[in-house]
Amino acid sequence: MLVVEWLDGISEGYSDLLPSWWFEKEGGHASLTHDVLGPKGGAYGVLGAR
């Protein structure tokens, strides 16, 4: 798992949790979901489209 920790702006304190399988093959996906941890311990699901 790749963790992206945001350090400034409106995303400061949030961490995106990106599954490692996203990076196993070259190319893109139509849409993916991943988890985000908030600064107060909250967990959120996020849908990302390419």
N, C-alpha and C positions, 0 to 999 in steps of 0.2 A: 504494500500500500504506500502510495506517495501522499504525504501531508503537506499542503501549502498553507502556511501561516501568514495571515495578512497583518501588516505592521502599521499601516497608516490609512488615512481616508475613512470613508464610511464603513469599510470592511474591517477596520482595526479590531483585533481580538477574536476574529473568526478564523476557523481552520477548515479548509476543504479536504475531504478524505477521498482520494481518487484511487479506485481499484487498480492493482498492477496489471490485470488482464487488458486494460485499455491500451497498454503500451506494448503488448506482445506482438502485434502485427502492424505493418504499415497501412495507412489508409484512415478513413473516417467512418463514423456511424451517423445515422440519421438523427438519432436522439439518444441521450444517455441520462441516467440519474445517478447522483452521488450524495453522500451525506456531508453535512456541514455541522461543526460544533460551534456553538455560540460562546461569547465571553462569560456568560453566567451559567454555563453547563448545559444549555439547551441543545437539542439535536434537531436538525431540520433536513428534509429531503429536498433536493434541487433537481429540476429537469433542465438539461442543457441541450440546445439544438445547434447543429453546425450550420 
